[in-house]
């Protein structure tokens, strides 16, 4: 409709109303993470001053629930330290199936995903990641009487994998002769291994160690996989939160906090120089790579 020029005040009033409507519409539609970063909420969090974290409750020693139901583990305690460094004390961890974790971060149910999540190009299409902080080995876990002595023996075997993990992607690509059986978590998969519903389970090195000790299972082979270091997942476009996490991670490495947590949660495992204080690194080390036998999901 044409606005009459004989009423000079009406055009500016209408423009202001339309602008206000557009702003409300953009807000209601979730106009992006950067738009949510304001003076009152500079990190673009779901609730200013608190961080809601999607994690997994059974991937020892990275992230798991203890006897009291509290989340702990290397990744959990590292993130709590990082959160404190960016000024957030209120951090709530909520358990998810691993396959649902990244979608939940991407669609805004959580601020961050923390569960030894390997950074891959495919996952970066869905979410953004902090800088890497951990990487390593994958393990073929089996029973003493399975007849599986290495990955070469997986042809025709029923191989358990946790859906949505790097282990699943690796198995699809490299263990083409195996029948993959997908599980929601490691505990369920290992129960299947113990009951005979699968012949082996493919998981990360550190988690496998615990199951070997607990159930007398056999580590048939450790396979290096250093091309997808773990990172903290954040929603696409939340550059403010990512930058703060990166800065806090570097500080945790530089002051020795990362080293102390690694020694606590991975006793006896080789120490990756890339994440140590700069004075302890060799000239060839960098925080973006790793050579330790520690894996990601």
C-alpha positions as CSV (number, residue, x, y, z in Angstrom):
1,X,0.0,0.0,0.0
2,X,1.3,3.5,-0.9
3,X,2.0,5.7,2.1
4,X,0.7,9.2,1.5
5,X,3.4,11.9,1.5
6,X,1.0,14.4,3.0
7,X,1.6,12.7,6.4
8,X,5.4,13.1,6.9
9,X,5.5,11.4,10.3
10,X,3.9,8.2,9.2
11,X,6.7,6.8,7.1
12,X,9.2,6.9,10.0
13,X,6.7,5.3,12.4
14,X,5.9,2.5,9.9
15,X,9.6,1.8,9.3
16,X,10.3,1.6,13.0
17,X,7.5,-0.8,13.5
18,X,8.6,-3.0,10.6
19,X,12.2,-3.0,12.0
20,X,11.0,-4.0,15.4
21,X,8.8,-6.8,13.9
22,X,11.8,-8.1,11.9
23,X,14.0,-8.1,15.0
24,X,11.4,-10.1,17.0
25,X,11.0,-12.5,14.2
26,X,14.8,-13.0,13.9
27,X,15.0,-13.6,17.6
28,X,12.2,-16.1,17.6
29,X,13.8,-18.0,14.8
30,X,17.2,-18.2,16.5
31,X,19.1,-15.9,14.3
32,X,22.5,-17.7,15.0
33,X,25.0,-18.1,17.8
34,X,26.8,-14.8,17.1
35,X,23.5,-12.9,17.3
36,X,23.0,-14.4,20.8
37,X,26.3,-12.9,22.0
38,X,25.4,-9.7,23.8
39,X,26.9,-7.5,26.5
40,X,25.0,-9.5,29.0
41,X,25.8,-12.8,27.4
42,X,29.1,-12.4,25.6
43,X,29.7,-16.1,25.0
44,X,26.3,-16.7,23.5
45,X,25.3,-19.3,26.1
46,X,21.9,-20.8,26.5
47,X,21.8,-19.2,30.0
48,X,24.3,-16.4,30.8
49,X,26.8,-17.5,33.4
50,X,26.2,-21.2,33.0
51,X,27.3,-23.9,30.5
52,X,25.2,-26.9,29.6
53,X,27.3,-29.8,28.4
54,X,26.4,-32.9,26.4
55,X,28.6,-35.8,27.3
56,X,28.7,-39.7,27.6
57,X,28.5,-41.5,30.9
58,X,30.6,-44.7,30.1
59,X,33.8,-43.8,28.2
60,X,36.4,-44.2,30.9
61,X,38.7,-42.5,31.5
62,X,37.5,-39.7,29.3
63,X,34.0,-39.1,30.5
64,X,31.9,-41.2,32.9
65,X,29.6,-41.1,35.9
66,X,31.0,-42.2,39.3
67,X,29.3,-44.2,42.0
68,X,27.4,-41.1,43.1
69,X,26.2,-40.3,39.6
70,X,28.5,-37.4,39.1
71,X,30.4,-36.9,35.8
72,X,34.2,-37.1,35.9
73,X,37.1,-38.2,33.8
74,X,39.9,-36.5,31.9
75,X,37.8,-34.6,29.4
76,X,35.3,-33.6,32.1
77,X,37.8,-32.3,34.5
78,X,39.8,-30.5,31.8
79,X,36.6,-28.8,30.6
80,X,35.7,-27.8,34.2
81,X,39.1,-26.1,34.4
82,X,38.7,-24.4,31.1
83,X,35.2,-23.2,32.0
84,X,36.6,-21.6,35.2
85,X,39.3,-19.9,33.2
86,X,36.6,-18.2,31.0
87,X,34.7,-17.2,34.1
88,X,32.0,-19.8,34.3
89,X,31.6,-21.8,37.5
90,X,28.1,-23.3,36.8
91,X,28.7,-26.3,34.5
92,X,26.1,-29.0,34.0
93,X,26.9,-32.3,32.3
94,X,24.0,-34.3,30.8
95,X,24.5,-37.9,29.5
96,X,23.6,-38.6,25.8
97,X,24.1,-41.6,23.4
98,X,27.2,-40.7,21.5
99,X,25.4,-40.7,18.1
100,X,23.0,-38.0,19.5
101,X,25.6,-35.8,21.0
102,X,26.7,-33.6,18.1
103,X,23.1,-33.2,16.8
104,X,22.1,-32.0,20.3
105,X,24.9,-29.4,20.3
106,X,24.1,-28.3,16.7
107,X,20.4,-27.8,17.3
108,X,21.0,-25.7,20.4
109,X,20.1,-28.1,23.2
110,X,23.6,-27.8,24.7
111,X,26.3,-25.2,24.7
112,X,29.2,-27.7,24.3
113,X,29.8,-31.3,23.6
114,X,32.6,-33.0,25.7
115,X,33.4,-36.7,25.2
116,X,36.8,-37.2,23.6
117,X,35.1,-36.2,20.3
118,X,37.5,-36.6,17.3
119,X,37.6,-33.6,15.0
120,X,36.8,-34.7,11.4
121,X,35.8,-32.8,8.3
122,X,32.4,-34.5,8.3
123,X,31.7,-33.5,11.9
124,X,32.9,-29.9,11.1
125,X,30.0,-29.6,8.7
126,X,27.6,-29.9,11.6
127,X,29.4,-28.2,14.5
128,X,32.5,-26.1,15.2
129,X,35.4,-27.4,17.4
130,X,37.9,-26.0,19.8
131,X,41.6,-26.7,19.1
132,X,42.6,-30.3,19.7
133,X,43.7,-31.6,23.0
134,X,44.0,-35.4,22.7
135,X,44.5,-38.2,20.1
136,X,45.8,-41.7,19.8
137,X,45.1,-45.5,19.3
138,X,42.1,-47.7,18.6
139,X,41.8,-51.3,20.0
140,X,40.3,-54.6,18.9
141,X,39.0,-56.1,22.1
142,X,38.0,-59.8,22.3
143,X,37.7,-62.9,24.5
144,X,40.6,-65.3,25.2
145,X,39.0,-68.1,23.2
146,X,37.7,-66.1,20.2
147,X,40.5,-67.1,17.9
148,X,41.0,-63.4,17.0
149,X,44.7,-62.5,17.4
150,X,44.8,-59.3,15.3
151,X,42.6,-57.1,13.0
152,X,43.5,-59.5,10.2
153,X,41.3,-62.1,11.9
154,X,38.1,-60.0,11.7
155,X,36.9,-61.4,8.4
156,X,33.6,-63.0,9.0
157,X,33.5,-62.0,12.7
158,X,30.8,-60.0,14.4
159,X,32.4,-56.8,15.4
160,X,30.8,-54.4,17.9
161,X,31.2,-50.6,17.4
162,X,29.5,-47.7,19.2
163,X,27.3,-45.9,16.7
164,X,28.5,-42.5,15.5
165,X,32.1,-42.9,16.7
166,X,35.4,-42.7,14.8
167,X,35.8,-46.4,15.5
168,X,32.6,-47.1,13.6
169,X,33.8,-45.0,10.6
170,X,37.2,-46.7,10.7
171,X,35.6,-50.2,10.8
172,X,33.3,-49.4,7.9
173,X,36.3,-48.4,5.8
174,X,38.9,-50.9,6.9
175,X,37.1,-54.0,8.2
176,X,35.0,-54.7,5.2
177,X,35.0,-58.5,5.9
178,X,33.5,-58.1,9.4
179,X,29.8,-57.9,10.2
180,X,29.4,-54.7,12.2
181,X,27.0,-54.7,15.1
182,X,26.2,-51.2,16.4
183,X,25.7,-50.4,20.1
184,X,24.7,-47.2,21.9
185,X,27.7,-47.3,24.3
186,X,30.8,-49.4,25.3
187,X,29.2,-51.0,28.3
188,X,26.4,-52.5,26.2
189,X,28.9,-53.6,23.5
190,X,31.2,-55.3,26.1
191,X,28.1,-57.1,27.6
192,X,27.5,-58.4,24.1
193,X,31.1,-59.5,23.8
194,X,30.9,-61.3,27.2
195,X,27.6,-63.0,26.3
196,X,28.8,-64.1,22.8
197,X,26.5,-61.9,20.7
198,X,29.7,-60.4,19.1
199,X,33.1,-61.8,18.6
200,X,35.1,-58.6,19.2
201,X,34.5,-54.9,20.0
202,X,36.4,-52.0,18.5
203,X,36.9,-49.1,20.8
204,X,39.6,-46.7,22.1
205,X,42.8,-47.8,23.8
206,X,42.3,-46.3,27.2
207,X,38.7,-47.6,27.6
208,X,39.8,-51.0,26.4
209,X,42.4,-51.3,29.2
210,X,39.7,-51.0,31.9
211,X,37.6,-53.8,30.3
212,X,40.7,-56.0,30.0
213,X,41.3,-55.7,33.7
214,X,37.6,-56.0,34.7
215,X,36.6,-58.9,32.6
216,X,39.8,-60.7,31.6
217,X,39.3,-59.8,28.0
218,X,42.2,-59.6,25.4
219,X,43.6,-56.6,23.6
220,X,44.1,-58.2,20.1
221,X,45.6,-55.2,18.4
222,X,46.2,-51.4,18.9
223,X,45.9,-49.4,15.7
224,X,47.3,-45.9,15.5
225,X,44.8,-43.2,14.6
226,X,46.3,-39.7,15.0
227,X,44.4,-37.7,12.3
228,X,41.4,-36.7,14.4
229,X,42.4,-35.2,17.8
230,X,39.6,-34.6,20.3
231,X,38.1,-31.2,20.7
232,X,35.2,-29.5,22.4
233,X,32.2,-29.2,20.1
234,X,30.2,-25.9,19.9
235,X,27.3,-24.8,17.8
236,X,28.2,-23.4,14.3
237,X,28.9,-19.7,14.3
238,X,29.6,-19.2,18.1
239,X,33.0,-17.7,17.4
240,X,33.1,-16.0,20.8
241,X,32.8,-19.2,22.8
242,X,35.2,-21.1,20.6
243,X,37.9,-18.4,20.9
244,X,37.5,-18.3,24.7
245,X,37.8,-22.1,24.9
246,X,40.9,-22.1,22.7
247,X,42.6,-19.5,24.8
248,X,41.8,-21.3,28.0
249,X,42.9,-24.7,26.6
250,X,46.3,-23.1,25.6
251,X,46.6,-21.7,29.1
252,X,45.8,-25.1,30.7
253,X,48.6,-26.6,28.6
254,X,51.1,-23.9,29.3
255,X,50.7,-23.9,33.1
256,X,50.9,-27.7,33.4
257,X,47.3,-28.3,34.3
258,X,46.8,-30.5,31.2
259,X,49.9,-32.5,32.1
260,X,48.8,-33.1,35.7
261,X,45.3,-34.3,34.5
262,X,46.9,-36.6,31.9
263,X,49.2,-38.1,34.5
264,X,46.2,-38.6,36.8
265,X,43.8,-40.2,34.3
266,X,46.3,-42.0,32.0
267,X,49.0,-43.3,34.5
268,X,51.8,-45.1,32.7
269,X,50.8,-43.9,29.2
270,X,53.4,-42.0,27.1
271,X,53.1,-38.3,27.5
272,X,52.3,-36.4,24.2
273,X,54.7,-33.5,24.0
274,X,52.3,-31.4,21.9
275,X,50.2,-30.5,24.9
276,X,52.9,-29.9,27.4
277,X,54.2,-26.5,28.6
278,X,56.2,-24.9,25.7
279,X,59.5,-25.2,27.7
280,X,59.0,-29.0,27.8
281,X,58.2,-29.5,24.0
282,X,60.7,-30.3,21.3
283,X,60.9,-28.1,18.3
284,X,58.8,-30.5,16.3
285,X,55.9,-30.6,18.7
286,X,52.7,-28.6,18.1
287,X,49.3,-28.6,19.9
288,X,47.5,-29.8,16.8
289,X,49.2,-33.2,16.6
290,X,49.7,-36.2,18.9
291,X,51.8,-39.4,19.2
292,X,50.3,-40.9,22.4
293,X,48.4,-44.2,22.6
294,X,45.2,-42.4,23.6
295,X,42.2,-42.4,21.4
296,X,39.1,-40.3,20.6
297,X,35.6,-41.3,19.8
